[in-house]
């Protein structure tokens, strides 16, 4: 997982930011009411960052992004798998004579909004799969286009079925952004997205809509659905604990009666890790965003680039859409979305490193050696902690009665990583004094 040589995404000026965030997370964990659980989130977040930066990016750099067939299949496979899962649910419904009940056929995600988060990252790559070369050597290109169009239309039909506002608005804004940023390449991307979205809506009407109010009505709603209430709780706790926050993952221990995260990535970092950590997070992420956009614009306009412009545009759109969606949802919390976050961020890093000018080879110095040892030690320590913690927690759940308190039962289905209301069962932080309980 850790690169042993060559160029690395985390280096130079990025290293102090990374180390400072890690230290702030450890200090905040030590000060929280559940240090072991807070440290779990710190180590897990550390592993996600290292996998994206030193795992995916470095691996892609080693491949030099030459095998376009591999890239096309990698971007299409997650979409095909999701569609295949939905098709199984549809056929099971037909064979059993039982009607599909909303949110089927995507109920296997536990919550349709988790599926929408997954779609936020993946929808931009559908237009890319249409534009990139056919990866199937023995099939005509027409077959590949028809296959991707069918899959894309069905994937969009599933979106219209669920009616996720965050995904829709984030995708729309990201598509508009790449049109402004990438010119003709962005326009081609937008046209492909529009065609698949329109085809998906027609397919949705044929397959799922039977009159009356459909899930797409949710798209027209202006209701915040409790988000303002969650934001108010977060802001009030930030006022009470501005420097170190209440501890990583500890928003899930607040008895909100509504959700285990504030539905805003910046507020989540501020309320849990503290304002200094949130400032580092926002500034570091902003720096990486602008650096990627500068690289992406150069790659799209270059005629001698080995990297397909359509892929660069799709990565830009996916990163922008994911960032926008994270401001109103738990994009950084849900495992399926985290997987796509790491994958897309790592793909961006791999493209950026591959496009960078080649540097003269030099012998690794003492600093490089120390850095490599430190990264390996971090990975080993974090992996060991997450593994031991998970094993102990699983054993403890098997041999201990489940909490029966009203707080735990009310929060049973509030996921945070792989947790379901556990923290409110262990220690429920009260609502801040100036925030009344939500009426819903």
ABEGO torsion letter per residue (X at the ends): XBBABEBBABBEAAAAAAAAAAAAAAAAAAABABAAAAAAAAAAAAAAAAAAAAAAAAAAAAAGGABAAAAAAAAAAAAAAAAAAAAAAAAAAAAAGBBBBOAOAAAAAGBAAAAAAAAAAAAAAAAAAAABBBABAABBAAAAAAAAAAAAAAAAAAAAAAGBAAAAAAAAAAAAAAAAAAEAAAAAAAAAAAAAAAAAAAAAAAAABAEEBBAAAAAABABAGGAAAAAAAAAAAAAABAAAEAEBGAAAABBAGABABAGBAAAAAAAAAEAAAAAAAAAAAAAAAAAAAAAAAAAAABAABABBAAAAAAAAAAAAAAAAAAAABAAAABAAAAAAAAAAAAAAAAAAAAABBBBBBBBBBAAAAAAAAAAAAAAAAAAAAAAAAAAAAAAAAAABBBBABAAAAAAAABBBEABBGAAAAABBBBBBAABBBBAX
